[in-house]
Amino acid sequence: MKFDEYQKQAETTDLGFENMGEVMRIHSYNVPEFIDKVLGLVGESGEFADKIKKIMRDKRGEFTDEERIAALKELGDVLWYVAEISAYLGTPMSELAKMNLEKLASRKARGTLVGAGDNR
């Protein structure tokens, strides 16, 4: 499946998104639905991290098939929130992915993949 196809299908399960017009999606970043998605991303990222932490702590990083699937389900929830936030910002996921790869390629070319800060 391609990023943009995923994003379109994800939109069909976003109850807040279907009630917003195109202009509102792109220009109203502080609407409750947008904030809900940002906080949801943080929450799901934490749930994913917590599953990984417990496997690292309790099982020395050895995943059972069930734990791997549970972790992937949480990671899928992270993906859903990324897709929705990108849509609220008026950007297809393919463009988001392209922008990210261009940023990373630039950092690699400049030898700044490691370090801190957005402007390296």
N, C-alpha and C positions, 0 to 999 in steps of 0.2 A: 504494500500500500504506500502511496506517496503522501508526503506531508500535507499537502493541500486537501487531498481527499479525506485524510484523517480529520483535519480541522473542520471541514464542512460537516462530516458526520458527528463530530463532537458537539458542534453548535446545536444539533437537534436535541441534545440532552441537557442543554443549559437553559433552564427555565427563565432566568432573567434576560438572557440574550434575545430570546424570541420576542420579547416585549419592547425592544429598543429599535429605533430606526437607525439606518446607516450613519447619518450625520451624528447622532447621539453617541454611537459606538466609538467614533473616531475622535470626537471633540470633548466628551464629558468624562474625563478620567477619574473624577472623584465621586461618580455616582455610586450608590450603595452596591450595585451589582459588581462593579469593577473592584471595589475594595474587598467584597466578598471573595472574589477570585484571587486577589493578591494574598489575603489571609489564608485561603484554602491551599495555595501553593506552599506557603510556609508550613502549614499543618501537615500536609501530606509528605513534604520533604522530611519533616521531623519523624513521622511515622516510619518512613523508609529507613532513615538513619538509625532509629531505635531498634528496628529488626536486625540490622547489620551489626550494631553494637553488641546486642545480646548474643549473636552467633559468634562474634569475635571473642567476647568475654567468656562465655559459657562453654563454647565448643571449639575454641581455637581456630575459628574460621572455617570449620567443616560444615557445609550445608547439606541437609537432607534434601531430597527432591521436593518435599512438601514446603520446606523453609525457602528454598529457591523460588518456588512458584509464589509463595506469599510475598516475598520481597519484590518479585516482578510485578505483582498486582499493585503494590504500593507505588512502584516506579511508574506504572501505567497511569495511576492517579495524578502523579506529578506531571506527566506528559499532557494529560487532559487539561490541567490548569494552565500550563504553558501555552497550549493551543488556544484556549479561551482568552487569556490575557493578550496574546498576540492579535487575536481577532478584535478584541475591544480597542486595541491601539490601531486598528485598520491595516494590519500587516499580515499577509499570508505567511504560513509557517515556512514555506520554501524560501521566502525572502529573509526571514529571521535566521534560518540555517545558513543561507549564503552569506549574510552579514557576519555571522559568527565565524565561519570558516575564513573569510577575508581578514577579519581582525586577527585571528590566530596565525594565519600565514604571514601577515605583516610583522607580528611579534617574532615569529620564527626567523624571518629574514633579517630582522634587526638584532637577533640574539637576546630577546627580552621575554621569552616564554616563562622564565622564572622571575620571581620578584613580586612586588606588590604595587597596587594602584592601577587605575583604569588607563592611564595615559603612558604606559610604558612602551 
